[in-house]
Amino acid sequence: MFYREVGQFKTSYAADQAIFPIRQDRIGLALILAVAFIGIPLVGGEFMIASVMIPFLVLALAAIGLNILIGYTGLISLGTGAFMGVGAYACYKLSTLFPQVNIIVWIIASGLVSCAVGVLFGLPSLRIKGFYLAIATLAAQFFLQWCFVRVGWLYNNNPSGAIEVPLHTLFGIPITGATAKPLTRYYVVLTIVVVMTWFASNLVHGRIGRNWMAVRDMDIAAQLMGIRLLPAKLLAFAVSSFYAGVAGALMVFLWLGAAEPEAFNINESFVLLFMVIIGGLGSLIGAFFGAALIHILPIIVRTAPDALGLSIGSATAEHLTYIITGGLILFFLIVEPHGLARLWQIAKQKLRVWPFPY
């Protein structure tokens, strides 16, 4: 078969421990990037790019941040939506205070602000875990959302209470605001997501990632082995919040164009949690699988009946989406707790040994 490593020899330990040790995996990754950077802009329409691909990439980036915390470190968080809001409001304030600075700089800087807030609310993880930690992060969700509504300084005392994105350019090309083209915004989001995914992949496959996984499996044993729980847990909260903050800034500046505090409510946190569960805990590719399924599922539920000659109301489509999503969560929790990522790994392993049984 085409998916075999026959004739591929590894002559160093680094080659054997590579993230993509098989040549076919590297070719597949190159093809995916080629489709993302070349194929979709060529064949995808404005709806495909603005309403499907950009939201998918933003949600996948936020899911990666949450997966680092839950999947790799074993720390439960129900406040990811609020940390996305911190990034969005920080980027808004920085861009209005210093409009002459490139907006990409402020998008990354907003992740650092969210990182600091995440570390602050991650301090309880040193004493509590499990259900109690989930409640602590839930308190952070409600407190931060209250700040988004009540602290007028965050949204420049706008009477509507919303943050509105002004025009920003990159090399003279508008990338935010009403005149920015969806294709331009897509390329900016895609580039940021690819770079940050590469960084996260190197992080979780290195010493820091091994420390996180040791804490996840048994924190007492990890501490006895010499892993310091304080830096490990706080670093996990910092990195997770950083990714959530950048995703929140991208969500407002390069996807929605404006946002109200309700955009970062508890529902957003639960949606991201569902993405991680369905996609696969402790897997970066699982974040993309989960984001694709959760975001594209409502679009399919709304458009598929029309394609089949059936007509259903928007409320019915929304209820069907909730039912299907809930069923998928129960299915993966019972049948395959490691989600779609594990099914993908099993399929690849079967290809490697085919036609022999696995």
C-alpha positions as CSV (number, residue, x, y, z in Angstrom):
1,M,0.0,0.0,0.0
2,F,1.0,3.6,-0.3
3,Y,1.2,4.3,3.4
4,R,4.3,2.3,4.3
5,E,7.7,3.3,5.7
6,V,9.5,0.5,3.9
7,G,12.9,1.7,2.7
8,Q,12.8,4.7,5.0
9,F,15.8,4.5,7.4
10,K,16.4,6.6,10.4
11,T,20.1,7.3,11.2
12,S,19.7,9.5,14.3
13,Y,17.6,9.7,17.5
14,A,16.2,13.0,16.4
15,A,14.9,11.5,13.1
16,D,13.3,8.7,15.0
17,Q,11.6,11.1,17.4
18,A,10.4,13.4,14.7
19,I,6.8,14.6,14.8
20,F,6.3,13.3,11.3
21,P,8.7,10.3,11.0
22,I,7.1,8.8,7.9
23,R,7.6,10.5,4.5
24,Q,3.9,10.1,3.6
25,D,2.9,12.1,6.7
26,R,5.2,15.0,5.6
27,I,3.8,14.9,2.1
28,G,0.3,14.8,3.4
29,L,1.0,17.9,5.6
30,A,2.5,19.7,2.6
31,L,-0.7,18.9,0.6
32,I,-2.9,20.2,3.3
33,L,-1.0,23.4,3.5
34,A,-1.1,23.7,-0.3
35,V,-4.9,23.3,-0.3
36,A,-5.2,25.8,2.5
37,F,-3.0,28.5,1.0
38,I,-3.7,27.9,-2.7
39,G,-6.7,25.6,-3.3
40,I,-9.3,27.1,-1.1
41,P,-8.7,30.7,-2.3
42,L,-8.9,29.5,-5.9
43,V,-12.1,27.5,-5.7
44,G,-13.8,28.8,-2.5
45,G,-16.3,31.7,-2.8
46,E,-16.7,34.6,-0.4
47,F,-19.1,32.7,1.8
48,M,-16.8,29.7,2.0
49,I,-13.9,31.9,3.1
50,A,-15.7,34.4,5.4
51,S,-18.3,32.2,7.0
52,V,-16.6,28.8,7.0
53,M,-12.8,28.9,6.9
54,I,-12.0,32.0,9.0
55,P,-14.3,30.9,11.9
56,F,-13.0,27.3,11.6
57,L,-9.4,28.5,12.0
58,V,-10.2,30.9,14.8
59,L,-12.1,28.3,16.8
60,A,-9.4,25.7,16.1
61,L,-6.7,28.0,17.6
62,A,-8.8,28.5,20.7
63,A,-9.4,24.8,20.9
64,I,-5.6,24.2,20.8
65,G,-5.2,26.5,23.8
66,L,-7.9,24.7,25.7
67,N,-6.5,21.3,24.7
68,I,-3.1,22.2,26.1
69,L,-4.7,22.9,29.5
70,I,-7.2,19.9,29.6
71,G,-5.7,17.3,27.3
72,Y,-2.0,17.7,28.0
73,T,-2.0,19.0,31.6
74,G,-5.3,17.6,33.0
75,L,-6.5,20.9,34.3
76,I,-10.2,21.6,33.7
77,S,-11.2,25.1,32.6
78,L,-14.7,26.5,31.9
79,G,-13.5,30.1,31.2
80,T,-11.9,29.9,27.8
81,G,-14.6,32.2,26.3
82,A,-13.8,34.9,28.9
83,F,-10.0,34.6,28.1
84,M,-10.9,35.1,24.4
85,G,-12.8,38.2,25.5
86,V,-9.7,39.5,27.4
87,G,-7.7,39.2,24.2
88,A,-10.4,40.9,22.1
89,Y,-10.8,43.8,24.5
90,A,-7.0,44.2,25.0
91,C,-6.4,44.3,21.3
92,Y,-9.2,46.9,20.9
93,K,-7.8,49.1,23.6
94,L,-4.2,48.8,22.4
95,S,-5.2,49.5,18.8
96,T,-7.2,52.6,19.8
97,L,-4.5,54.0,22.1
98,F,-1.7,53.4,19.6
99,P,-3.3,53.3,16.1
100,Q,0.0,53.8,14.4
101,V,1.3,50.4,15.5
102,N,0.7,47.4,13.2
103,I,-2.4,45.5,14.2
104,I,-0.6,42.1,14.0
105,V,1.6,43.3,16.9
106,W,-1.4,44.1,19.0
107,I,-3.0,40.8,18.2
108,I,0.0,39.0,19.6
109,A,0.3,41.5,22.5
110,S,-3.4,40.9,23.4
111,G,-2.5,37.2,23.8
112,L,0.1,38.3,26.4
113,V,-2.5,40.3,28.3
114,S,-4.8,37.3,28.3
115,C,-1.8,35.2,29.4
116,A,-1.3,37.3,32.5
117,V,-5.0,37.1,33.4
118,G,-4.9,33.4,32.9
119,V,-2.0,33.0,35.2
120,L,-3.9,35.0,37.9
121,F,-6.9,32.8,37.7
122,G,-4.8,29.7,37.4
123,L,-3.3,30.1,40.9
124,P,-6.1,28.1,42.5
125,S,-4.9,25.0,40.5
126,L,-2.0,24.7,42.9
127,R,-4.4,23.8,45.7
128,I,-7.5,22.4,44.0
129,K,-8.3,20.3,40.9
130,G,-11.1,18.5,39.2
131,F,-14.6,19.7,39.8
132,Y,-13.4,22.4,42.2
133,L,-11.0,23.8,39.7
134,A,-13.8,23.9,37.1
135,I,-15.9,26.0,39.4
136,A,-13.0,28.4,40.0
137,T,-12.5,28.9,36.3
138,L,-16.3,29.3,35.9
139,A,-16.1,32.1,38.5
140,A,-13.4,33.7,36.3
141,Q,-15.8,33.4,33.3
142,F,-18.6,35.3,35.1
143,F,-16.3,37.9,36.6
144,L,-14.5,38.8,33.3
145,Q,-17.8,38.9,31.5
146,W,-19.1,41.3,34.1
147,C,-16.1,43.5,33.5
148,F,-16.8,43.5,29.8
149,V,-20.2,44.9,30.5
150,R,-19.6,47.2,33.4
151,V,-16.1,48.7,32.9
152,G,-16.7,51.3,30.2
153,W,-13.0,52.0,29.8
154,L,-12.6,48.7,28.1
155,Y,-14.9,49.7,25.2
156,N,-14.1,53.4,25.3
157,N,-17.5,54.1,26.8
158,N,-19.3,53.3,23.6
159,P,-23.0,53.8,24.2
160,S,-23.8,50.5,22.5
161,G,-21.4,48.7,24.8
162,A,-19.8,47.0,21.8
163,I,-16.3,47.1,20.4
164,E,-16.1,48.2,16.7
165,V,-13.0,47.4,14.6
166,P,-11.5,50.4,12.8
167,L,-9.5,50.2,9.6
168,H,-6.0,48.8,9.8
169,T,-3.7,48.1,6.9
170,L,-0.7,45.8,6.3
171,F,1.7,47.0,3.6
172,G,-1.0,49.3,2.4
173,I,-3.6,46.6,2.2
174,P,-6.7,46.8,4.5
175,I,-6.9,43.7,6.7
176,T,-9.5,45.0,9.2
177,G,-12.6,47.2,8.9
178,A,-15.4,47.3,6.3
179,T,-13.1,47.6,3.3
180,A,-10.9,44.5,4.1
181,K,-11.5,41.7,1.7
182,P,-12.3,38.2,3.1
183,L,-9.4,36.7,1.2
184,T,-6.9,39.1,2.8
185,R,-8.3,38.4,6.3
186,Y,-8.2,34.6,5.6
187,Y,-4.5,34.7,4.7
188,V,-3.6,36.7,7.8
189,V,-5.6,34.3,10.1
190,L,-4.3,31.2,8.3
191,T,-0.7,32.3,8.6
192,I,-1.1,33.1,12.4
193,V,-2.8,29.8,13.0
194,V,-0.2,27.8,11.1
195,V,2.7,29.4,13.0
196,M,1.1,29.1,16.4
197,T,0.2,25.4,15.7
198,W,3.8,24.7,14.7
199,F,4.9,26.4,18.0
200,A,2.4,24.4,20.0
201,S,3.5,21.1,18.4
202,N,7.1,21.8,19.3
203,L,6.1,22.7,22.8
204,V,4.1,19.6,23.6
205,H,6.6,17.3,22.0
206,G,9.5,18.7,24.1
207,R,10.5,18.8,27.7
208,I,7.7,21.1,28.7
209,G,5.1,18.9,27.1
210,R,6.4,15.8,28.8
211,N,6.2,17.7,32.1
212,W,2.6,18.6,31.4
213,M,1.7,15.0,30.6
214,A,3.4,13.7,33.7
215,V,1.3,16.2,35.8
216,R,-1.8,15.0,33.9
217,D,-1.2,11.3,34.6
218,M,-0.3,11.7,38.3
219,D,0.8,14.9,39.8
220,I,2.2,13.4,43.0
221,A,4.4,11.0,41.0
222,A,5.5,13.9,38.8
223,Q,6.5,15.9,41.8
224,L,8.5,13.0,43.2
225,M,10.3,12.8,39.9
226,G,11.5,16.4,40.3
227,I,8.8,18.2,38.2
228,R,7.8,21.5,40.0
229,L,4.0,21.7,39.9
230,L,3.9,25.4,40.4
231,P,5.7,26.4,37.2
232,A,4.2,23.5,35.2
233,K,0.6,24.3,36.0
234,L,0.9,28.1,35.7
235,L,2.8,27.7,32.4
236,A,-0.1,25.6,31.1
237,F,-2.6,28.2,32.1
238,A,-0.4,30.9,30.6
239,V,0.1,29.2,27.2
240,S,-3.6,28.2,27.1
241,S,-4.8,31.7,27.9
242,F,-2.3,33.2,25.4
243,Y,-3.8,31.1,22.6
244,A,-7.3,31.9,23.7
245,G,-6.4,35.6,23.8
246,V,-5.0,35.6,20.2
247,A,-8.0,33.7,19.0
248,G,-10.3,36.2,20.7
249,A,-8.5,39.1,19.0
250,L,-8.7,37.3,15.6
251,M,-12.4,36.6,16.2
252,V,-13.3,40.3,16.6
253,F,-10.8,42.0,14.2
254,L,-10.6,39.5,11.4
255,W,-13.9,37.6,11.6
256,L,-16.8,39.5,13.1
257,G,-15.6,43.1,12.8
258,A,-17.5,44.0,16.0
259,A,-18.5,42.2,19.1
260,E,-20.6,42.6,22.2
261,P,-19.9,41.1,25.6
262,E,-22.3,38.3,24.9
263,A,-19.9,37.0,22.3
264,F,-17.7,35.7,25.1
265,N,-20.3,34.2,27.4
266,I,-20.3,30.8,29.0
267,N,-21.8,29.2,25.8
268,E,-18.6,29.9,24.0
269,S,-16.6,28.2,26.7
270,F,-18.8,25.1,26.5
271,V,-18.6,25.0,22.7
272,L,-14.8,25.0,22.9
273,L,-14.9,22.3,25.5
274,F,-17.1,20.2,23.2
275,M,-14.6,20.7,20.4
276,V,-11.8,19.3,22.5
277,I,-13.9,16.3,23.7
278,I,-15.1,15.3,20.3
279,G,-11.8,16.1,18.5
280,G,-9.7,14.3,21.0
281,L,-8.0,15.2,24.3
282,G,-4.2,15.6,24.2
283,S,-4.1,16.0,20.4
284,L,-3.5,19.1,18.3
285,I,-5.1,17.6,15.2
286,G,-8.1,16.8,17.4
287,A,-8.6,20.5,17.9
288,F,-9.0,20.9,14.2
289,F,-11.3,17.9,13.9
290,G,-13.5,19.2,16.7
291,A,-13.6,22.7,15.4
292,A,-14.5,21.5,11.9
293,L,-17.3,19.2,13.2
294,I,-18.8,21.7,15.7
295,H,-18.7,24.7,13.3
296,I,-19.6,23.0,10.1
297,L,-22.4,20.8,11.6
298,P,-24.9,23.7,12.0
299,I,-24.2,24.7,8.4
300,I,-24.9,21.2,7.2
301,V,-28.1,20.9,9.3
302,R,-29.4,24.1,7.7
303,T,-28.4,23.5,4.1
304,A,-28.9,19.7,3.7
305,P,-32.7,19.7,4.1
306,D,-33.0,22.4,1.4
307,A,-30.8,20.3,-0.9
308,L,-33.1,17.3,-0.4
309,G,-36.2,19.3,-1.0
310,L,-37.2,19.6,2.7
311,S,-37.9,22.8,4.5
312,I,-37.2,23.2,8.2
313,G,-37.3,26.3,10.3
314,S,-34.2,28.0,11.8
315,A,-35.3,27.0,15.3
316,T,-35.7,23.4,14.3
317,A,-32.3,23.4,12.7
318,E,-30.8,24.8,15.9
319,H,-32.5,22.2,18.1
320,L,-31.3,19.4,15.7
321,T,-27.7,20.8,16.0
322,Y,-27.9,20.6,19.8
323,I,-29.3,17.1,19.7
324,I,-26.6,15.8,17.3
325,T,-23.8,17.5,19.2
326,G,-25.0,16.1,22.5
327,G,-25.3,12.6,21.0
328,L,-21.8,12.9,19.6
329,I,-20.4,13.9,23.0
330,L,-22.0,10.9,24.7
331,F,-20.8,8.6,21.9
332,F,-17.2,9.7,22.2
333,L,-17.2,9.7,26.0
334,I,-18.4,6.1,26.0
335,V,-17.0,4.5,22.9
336,E,-13.8,6.5,22.2
337,P,-12.8,8.9,24.9
338,H,-9.8,10.1,22.8
339,G,-12.2,11.4,20.1
340,L,-11.7,11.7,16.4
341,A,-8.0,12.0,16.6
342,R,-7.8,8.5,18.0
343,L,-9.9,7.1,15.2
344,W,-7.6,8.9,12.8
345,Q,-4.6,7.2,14.4
346,I,-6.3,3.8,14.2
347,A,-7.0,4.2,10.6
348,K,-3.4,5.1,9.8
349,Q,-2.1,2.2,11.8
350,K,-4.4,-0.2,9.9
351,L,-3.1,1.2,6.6
352,R,0.5,0.6,7.8
353,V,-0.1,-3.1,8.4
354,W,-2.7,-3.9,5.8
355,P,-3.6,-6.6,4.6
356,F,-2.5,-8.2,7.9
357,P,-4.9,-8.0,10.9
358,Y,-4.4,-5.3,13.5
